[in-house]
Amino acid sequence: MATPTEKPGPWDVMEDLQFLIATDDHLQDELTHVCELLGPSPDEQSAASSTSSPGKNRRVPPPRDYHHRAELQHLRREVELLKAELVVAKAKAAQFDMSAWEKAARRERVEKSRSLQENEELRAAVDERESFIQHMKRTISRKPRWSVRRRPSSIDCILTTILMLQSLPDASIDAWQSYKLAAQHSLRVAAIHAIADRQYRRQPNAFIQAGIFDLDDDLFRATQMTPPGSHQVILQVINHVNFAAPVRTVSSACWRTFSGGHGLPLPEDSDETIETIDDHTVYERFWHTQGGVTGHSNNIRKYYPEADRDVIVWRTVLEDALVPHMSKGAVDDTWGWLVVAPLPGDSTKCRMTCLIHIPLDLVLAPRSHAASKGPPNRHDIQTIDAITSTIHVLSRPKPVDDTTAAMASAVASASPSAAMFPAMRTFLERGKLFELAMKASLNEAVARFAQSVDMNESV
């Protein structure tokens, strides 16, 4: 009795592509062999004919079919492109199968390797500069020797020093790591992208440390936190909201506000300049003079649209060569992330998580350099508590038409110590205006999406 034949299973396309797109080396060898059989190229043939001496009875070689040779070379290039596309497709397929925590672990592993490499490079640079300093000390303290031979002149020593300085790594190239921008356009653009990309890589770890990674329920929280091994006090603001709209609808609405699409009202004695680097990167310079103090808030903002989520990062610049008076005023030092991800199992809904960090002890109290390294004193703690309560007051909905006046009164009435720093008051007021503009953009986008859904259902 014959056994029944088993039905074939589903066709695994990715597995059979390994057969169609050759991964073995025989295809490359065969293509090379066929190209060699077709003979030399026209350039090689003309070069050979020019070097050979003309003869009367020289035999003319038969014509070659260079059209087939060009086709084979074109096919070889297509094979390489298809192999590269296959690698990219495999990587994307593997990412779709991973969970959110597994993706975060992979990103953290890559960031750890990057940090170790940067640490080694910094150690090498420090050792190189240390050896240069020791060499200069020996050169300066060397005793002169009286001899018949010509001693090196001061010009020779200066030239030698200049050559050694030129051989050292240029510290200005890595100035972006301290959030500094140069005046030259190419260096500025490179620094802006480098600062934004580093903030993007730090996002998973920041969300994990804040306890908001892969969060479900809505949450608003403004708390103080101190990083391990540091006395720096940071105000951490968390806002997590669920939306009945797709990821790209919500993230595009947010980016319209971040990129300056909704212009914020400017108070008196203030100015704003928005520099568009590309479609996904902007640099905003803002200053406002209030109470005799000029506050500068220069923000780098970048948008990262991805397959499974969208990320927006921002980081303020601490020094800008095009703003020379920036060091004489108060400088805003804030950074944050905004991540929009789809709800599991429902791509028509998403959740938005926003995390903001504000180091308070650097922008508030006019403390000395030695005092700033220690823990915050009683006056600093009162000031930080006042600003934290002000954040809560500003985040509550108020039925007041004049939002700016309401925010100013909230900041002034929160605590006497909070009104001592006009620059912080400026930053809080502008942050509230930015929040209102983004809420309006989000409400408009969600309403348009709901209207389109209703129209499709009615049809």
C-alpha positions as CSV (number, residue, x, y, z in Angstrom):
1,M,0.0,0.0,0.0
2,A,1.5,3.3,-1.0
3,T,2.0,5.9,1.7
4,P,0.2,9.2,1.1
5,T,2.4,12.0,0.0
6,E,2.8,15.0,2.3
7,K,1.5,18.3,1.2
8,P,4.2,20.9,0.7
9,G,4.4,23.7,3.3
10,P,4.3,27.4,2.7
11,W,7.1,28.8,0.5
12,D,9.8,30.6,2.4
13,V,10.8,33.4,0.0
14,M,13.8,34.6,2.1
15,E,15.2,31.1,2.1
16,D,14.9,30.5,-1.6
17,L,16.4,33.9,-2.4
18,Q,19.7,32.5,-1.2
19,F,19.6,30.2,-4.3
20,L,18.4,32.8,-6.8
21,I,20.9,35.5,-5.7
22,A,24.1,33.7,-5.6
23,T,26.0,33.7,-2.3
24,D,28.7,31.4,-3.6
25,D,31.9,32.5,-5.3
26,H,31.3,30.4,-8.5
27,L,29.2,33.1,-10.1
28,Q,31.9,35.7,-9.7
29,D,34.5,33.3,-11.1
30,E,32.3,32.4,-14.1
31,L,31.6,36.1,-14.9
32,T,35.3,36.9,-14.7
33,H,36.2,33.9,-16.9
34,V,33.6,34.9,-19.5
35,C,34.8,38.5,-19.5
36,E,38.4,37.3,-20.1
37,L,37.3,35.1,-23.0
38,L,35.7,38.1,-24.7
39,G,39.2,39.6,-24.9
40,P,40.6,42.9,-23.9
41,S,38.7,46.2,-23.8
42,P,38.9,48.7,-26.7
43,D,41.3,50.9,-24.7
44,E,43.7,48.0,-24.1
45,Q,43.5,47.0,-27.8
46,S,44.2,50.5,-29.0
47,A,47.1,50.8,-26.6
48,A,48.5,47.4,-27.9
49,S,48.2,48.5,-31.5
50,S,49.9,51.8,-30.9
51,T,53.0,50.1,-29.3
52,S,53.4,47.4,-31.9
53,S,55.4,48.1,-35.1
54,P,53.4,48.2,-38.3
55,G,54.0,45.2,-40.7
56,K,52.9,44.4,-44.2
57,N,51.5,40.9,-43.6
58,R,50.2,41.5,-40.0
59,R,47.2,39.3,-39.3
60,V,44.1,41.2,-38.3
61,P,42.3,39.6,-35.3
62,P,38.6,38.9,-35.6
63,P,36.2,41.5,-34.2
64,R,35.1,41.1,-30.6
65,D,31.6,41.4,-29.3
66,Y,32.0,44.1,-26.7
67,H,28.2,44.4,-26.4
68,H,28.0,41.1,-24.5
69,R,31.0,42.1,-22.3
70,A,29.2,45.3,-21.3
71,E,26.0,43.4,-20.5
72,L,28.0,40.9,-18.3
73,Q,29.6,43.8,-16.4
74,H,26.2,45.3,-15.9
75,L,24.8,42.0,-14.6
76,R,27.7,41.8,-12.2
77,R,26.9,45.2,-10.8
78,E,23.2,44.2,-10.5
79,V,24.2,41.1,-8.6
80,E,26.2,43.2,-6.1
81,L,23.2,45.6,-5.6
82,L,20.8,42.7,-5.1
83,K,23.0,41.1,-2.5
84,A,23.3,44.4,-0.6
85,E,19.5,44.8,-0.8
86,L,19.1,41.3,0.6
87,V,21.3,42.1,3.6
88,V,19.2,45.2,4.3
89,A,15.9,43.2,3.9
90,K,17.2,40.6,6.3
91,A,18.1,43.2,8.9
92,K,14.7,44.9,8.7
93,A,12.9,41.5,8.9
94,A,14.9,40.7,12.0
95,Q,14.1,44.0,13.6
96,F,10.3,43.5,13.1
97,D,10.5,40.2,15.0
98,M,12.3,41.8,18.0
99,S,10.5,43.2,21.0
100,A,10.9,46.7,22.2
101,W,13.2,45.7,25.0
102,E,15.3,43.6,22.7
103,K,15.7,46.6,20.3
104,A,16.7,48.8,23.3
105,A,19.2,46.2,24.4
106,R,20.8,46.1,21.0
107,R,21.0,49.9,20.8
108,E,22.6,50.0,24.3
109,R,25.1,47.4,23.3
110,V,26.1,49.4,20.2
111,E,26.3,52.6,22.4
112,K,28.5,50.8,24.9
113,S,31.0,49.8,22.2
114,R,30.9,53.4,20.9
115,S,31.6,54.8,24.4
116,L,34.5,52.4,25.0
117,Q,36.0,53.4,21.6
118,E,35.6,57.1,22.4
119,N,37.2,56.5,25.8
120,E,40.2,54.9,24.3
121,E,40.6,57.8,21.8
122,L,40.4,60.3,24.6
123,R,43.0,58.4,26.7
124,A,45.3,58.3,23.6
125,A,44.9,62.1,23.1
126,V,45.6,62.8,26.8
127,D,48.7,60.7,26.7
128,E,49.9,62.4,23.5
129,R,49.4,65.9,25.0
130,E,51.1,64.8,28.3
131,S,54.2,63.6,26.3
132,F,54.2,66.9,24.5
133,I,54.1,68.9,27.7
134,Q,57.0,66.8,29.2
135,H,59.0,67.4,26.0
136,M,58.5,71.1,26.2
137,K,59.5,71.2,29.9
138,R,62.7,69.4,29.1
139,T,63.4,71.7,26.1
140,I,62.9,74.9,28.2
141,S,64.8,73.7,31.2
142,R,67.8,72.4,29.2
143,K,71.1,74.1,30.0
144,P,72.9,75.9,27.1
145,R,76.1,74.2,26.0
146,W,79.0,76.4,24.8
147,S,80.7,74.8,21.8
148,V,82.0,75.8,18.5
149,R,79.0,74.3,16.7
150,R,76.1,76.6,16.0
151,R,73.4,76.4,18.7
152,P,69.8,76.3,17.7
153,S,68.4,79.8,17.5
154,S,65.1,80.9,19.1
155,I,63.5,80.9,15.6
156,D,64.5,77.2,15.2
157,C,62.9,76.4,18.6
158,I,59.7,78.2,17.7
159,L,59.5,76.4,14.3
160,T,60.0,73.1,16.1
161,T,57.3,73.9,18.6
162,I,54.9,74.9,15.8
163,L,55.5,71.7,13.9
164,M,54.8,69.6,17.1
165,L,51.7,71.6,17.8
166,Q,50.4,70.9,14.3
167,S,51.0,67.2,14.8
168,L,48.6,67.1,17.8
169,P,44.9,66.4,17.2
170,D,42.8,69.5,16.7
171,A,40.7,70.1,19.7
172,S,38.4,72.5,17.9
173,I,37.1,69.6,15.7
174,D,35.5,67.9,18.8
175,A,34.2,71.2,20.3
176,W,30.7,70.0,19.5
177,Q,31.0,67.4,22.4
178,S,30.8,70.4,24.7
179,Y,27.8,71.8,22.8
180,K,29.8,74.5,21.1
181,L,29.3,75.8,17.5
182,A,31.9,77.3,15.3
183,A,31.4,80.3,12.9
184,Q,32.3,78.4,9.7
185,H,29.2,77.0,8.0
186,S,30.5,73.5,7.3
187,L,31.7,73.0,10.8
188,R,28.4,74.3,12.2
189,V,26.3,71.9,10.2
190,A,28.6,69.0,11.1
191,A,28.4,69.9,14.8
192,I,24.6,70.3,14.7
193,H,24.1,66.8,13.3
194,A,26.7,65.3,15.6
195,I,25.0,66.8,18.7
196,A,21.6,65.7,17.6
197,D,22.7,62.2,16.7
198,R,24.4,61.7,20.1
199,Q,21.1,62.8,21.8
200,Y,19.3,60.3,19.6
201,R,21.6,57.5,20.7
202,R,21.0,58.3,24.4
203,Q,17.3,58.1,24.2
204,P,16.8,54.4,25.2
205,N,18.9,54.7,28.3
206,A,17.3,57.9,29.3
207,F,13.8,56.3,29.1
208,I,14.9,53.2,31.0
209,Q,16.5,55.3,33.8
210,A,13.3,57.4,34.0
211,G,11.1,54.3,34.2
212,I,9.0,55.3,31.2
213,F,10.2,52.8,28.6
214,D,7.3,51.0,26.9
215,L,4.8,52.8,29.1
216,D,1.0,52.2,28.7
217,D,-1.1,54.6,30.8
218,D,-1.1,58.4,30.6
219,L,1.3,60.1,32.9
220,F,2.5,63.6,33.8
221,R,5.3,64.0,36.4
222,A,7.8,66.7,37.3
223,T,10.4,65.6,39.8
224,Q,13.9,66.3,40.9
225,M,16.6,63.8,40.3
226,T,20.3,63.5,40.9
227,P,22.4,61.3,38.6
228,P,24.5,58.7,40.3
229,G,27.9,60.0,41.4
230,S,27.0,63.6,40.8
231,H,25.6,66.5,42.9
232,Q,23.9,68.1,39.9
233,V,20.2,68.5,40.5
234,I,18.0,68.0,37.4
235,L,14.4,68.8,36.9
236,Q,12.8,65.8,35.1
237,V,9.5,66.4,33.3
238,I,7.6,63.4,31.9
239,N,4.5,63.6,29.7
240,H,3.0,60.4,28.3
241,V,-0.3,60.6,26.3
242,N,-2.2,58.1,24.1
243,F,-3.8,59.4,20.9
244,A,-6.5,57.9,18.6
245,A,-4.4,58.6,15.5
246,P,-1.5,56.9,13.6
247,V,2.2,57.5,14.5
248,R,3.0,59.6,11.4
249,T,0.0,61.9,11.9
250,V,1.0,62.7,15.5
251,S,4.8,63.0,14.9
252,S,4.2,65.3,11.8
253,A,2.0,67.6,13.9
254,C,4.7,67.7,16.6
255,W,7.5,68.4,14.1
256,R,5.5,71.3,12.6
257,T,5.7,73.0,15.9
258,F,9.4,72.0,16.6
259,S,10.5,73.2,13.1
260,G,8.9,76.7,13.6
261,G,5.8,76.0,11.5
262,H,3.6,77.6,14.2
263,G,5.3,80.9,15.1
264,L,5.3,81.7,18.8
265,P,4.5,85.2,19.9
266,L,7.6,87.2,20.8
267,P,7.7,89.4,23.9
268,E,9.2,92.8,24.0
269,D,13.0,93.1,23.8
270,S,13.4,89.7,22.2
271,D,14.3,88.2,18.9
272,E,14.2,84.8,17.2
273,T,16.1,83.3,14.3
274,I,15.3,79.8,12.8
275,E,18.0,78.2,10.6
276,T,16.7,75.3,8.5
277,I,19.6,72.8,8.1
278,D,17.5,70.2,6.1
279,D,14.0,68.9,6.1
280,H,14.5,67.1,9.4
281,T,16.9,69.5,11.2
282,V,16.5,73.1,12.5
283,Y,18.6,75.4,14.7
284,E,16.7,78.1,16.6
285,R,18.4,81.1,18.3
286,F,16.3,83.1,20.8
287,W,17.1,85.8,23.2
288,H,15.1,87.9,25.6
289,T,16.1,90.7,27.9
290,Q,14.1,90.9,31.1
291,G,15.0,92.5,34.4
292,G,18.4,93.6,33.1
293,V,19.4,90.0,32.3
294,T,19.5,88.6,28.7
295,G,18.6,85.0,28.4
296,H,19.7,82.9,25.4
297,S,18.0,79.7,24.3
298,N,19.6,78.2,21.2
299,N,18.0,74.9,20.3
300,I,19.0,72.1,18.0
301,R,16.1,70.0,16.9
302,K,16.1,66.9,14.7
303,Y,13.4,64.5,13.5
304,Y,14.1,60.8,13.0
305,P,11.2,59.1,11.2
306,E,11.6,55.3,11.5
307,A,9.7,52.2,10.4
308,D,8.3,51.3,13.9
309,R,8.5,54.7,15.7
310,D,9.3,58.4,15.2
311,V,11.8,60.3,17.4
312,I,12.3,64.0,17.9
313,V,15.3,65.2,19.9
314,W,16.5,68.6,21.0
315,R,19.5,70.0,22.8
316,T,20.5,73.6,23.6
317,V,23.8,75.0,22.6
318,L,26.0,76.5,25.3
319,E,28.3,78.5,23.1
320,D,27.9,79.9,19.6
321,A,30.6,81.7,17.8
322,L,27.9,83.8,15.9
323,V,26.5,85.0,19.3
324,P,29.6,86.5,21.0
325,H,27.6,88.1,23.8
326,M,26.1,84.8,24.8
327,S,28.6,84.2,27.6
328,K,27.6,87.5,29.3
329,G,23.9,86.5,29.8
330,A,22.0,83.5,31.1
331,V,22.2,80.4,28.9
332,D,19.4,77.9,28.7
333,D,20.7,74.3,29.2
334,T,18.0,71.8,28.5
335,W,17.6,68.7,26.4
336,G,14.9,66.1,25.8
337,W,13.3,63.5,23.6
338,L,9.8,62.9,22.1
339,V,9.0,59.3,20.9
340,V,5.8,58.4,19.1
341,A,5.1,54.6,18.8
342,P,2.1,52.6,17.7
343,L,-0.1,50.8,20.1
344,P,0.6,47.0,20.1
345,G,-2.0,45.4,17.8
346,D,-3.6,48.7,16.6
347,S,-1.7,50.8,14.0
348,T,-4.5,53.5,14.0
349,K,-3.5,54.5,17.5
350,C,-0.3,55.6,19.1
351,R,1.3,56.8,22.3
352,M,3.6,59.8,22.7
353,T,6.2,60.0,25.4
354,C,8.1,63.2,26.1
355,L,11.1,63.5,28.5
356,I,12.7,66.8,29.4
357,H,15.8,67.4,31.5
358,I,16.7,70.8,33.0
359,P,19.9,71.0,35.2
360,L,18.7,73.6,37.7
361,D,21.9,74.2,39.7
362,L,23.7,75.5,36.5
363,V,21.2,78.1,35.4
364,L,19.7,79.4,38.7
365,A,22.0,80.2,41.5
366,P,25.0,82.6,41.0
367,R,27.3,80.3,43.0
368,S,31.0,80.2,42.8
369,H,32.8,77.5,40.9
370,A,33.9,75.7,44.1
371,A,30.4,75.9,45.6
372,S,28.8,74.5,42.5
373,K,30.7,71.3,42.9
374,G,29.1,70.5,46.3
375,P,25.6,69.5,47.2
376,P,22.9,72.1,47.0
377,N,22.4,74.3,50.0
378,R,19.1,75.3,51.7
379,H,18.6,78.3,49.4
380,D,19.1,76.1,46.3
381,I,16.7,73.5,47.6
382,Q,14.0,76.1,48.2
383,T,14.5,77.5,44.7
384,I,14.3,74.1,43.1
385,D,11.1,73.3,45.0
386,A,9.6,76.6,43.9
387,I,10.4,75.9,40.2
388,T,9.1,72.4,40.5
389,S,5.8,73.6,41.9
390,T,5.7,76.3,39.1
391,I,6.0,73.5,36.5
392,H,3.0,71.8,38.1
393,V,1.0,75.1,38.1
394,L,1.8,75.9,34.5
395,S,0.8,72.4,33.4
396,R,-2.7,72.6,34.8
397,P,-5.4,73.9,32.4
398,K,-6.6,77.4,33.4
399,P,-9.6,79.2,31.9
400,V,-7.6,82.4,31.3
401,D,-7.5,84.1,28.0
402,D,-4.2,85.9,28.5
403,T,-1.9,82.9,28.8
404,T,1.3,84.9,29.1
405,A,0.0,87.1,32.0
406,A,-1.3,84.0,33.8
407,M,2.1,82.3,33.4
408,A,4.0,85.3,34.7
409,S,1.8,85.6,37.7
410,A,2.1,81.8,38.4
411,V,5.9,82.1,38.3
412,A,6.0,85.2,40.5
413,S,3.6,83.8,43.0
414,A,5.1,80.4,43.3
415,S,7.8,81.6,45.6
416,P,9.9,84.7,46.2
417,S,13.0,82.8,45.2
418,A,11.6,81.8,41.9
419,A,11.1,85.4,40.9
420,M,14.8,86.2,41.5
421,F,15.9,84.7,38.2
422,P,14.3,86.5,35.2
423,A,16.1,84.2,32.7
424,M,14.5,81.1,34.2
425,R,11.2,82.9,34.2
426,T,11.6,83.7,30.5
427,F,12.5,80.0,29.7
428,L,9.4,78.8,31.6
429,E,7.1,81.2,29.9
430,R,8.4,80.3,26.4
431,G,8.2,76.6,27.2
432,K,4.6,77.0,28.1
433,L,3.9,78.9,24.9
434,F,5.6,76.1,23.0
435,E,3.5,73.5,24.8
436,L,0.3,75.3,23.9
437,A,1.3,75.5,20.3
438,M,2.1,71.8,20.1
439,K,-1.2,70.9,21.8
440,A,-3.1,73.0,19.3
441,S,-1.3,71.3,16.4
442,L,-2.0,67.8,17.9
443,N,-5.7,68.5,18.4
444,E,-6.0,69.7,14.9
445,A,-4.2,66.7,13.4
446,V,-6.3,64.2,15.5
447,A,-9.5,65.9,14.6
448,R,-8.6,65.8,10.9
449,F,-7.8,62.1,11.2
450,A,-11.1,61.3,13.0
451,Q,-13.0,63.3,10.3
452,S,-11.4,61.3,7.5
453,V,-12.3,58.0,9.3
454,D,-15.9,59.1,9.6
455,M,-16.0,60.1,5.9
456,N,-14.6,56.7,4.8
457,E,-17.1,54.8,7.0
458,S,-20.0,56.8,5.6
459,V,-19.0,56.0,2.1
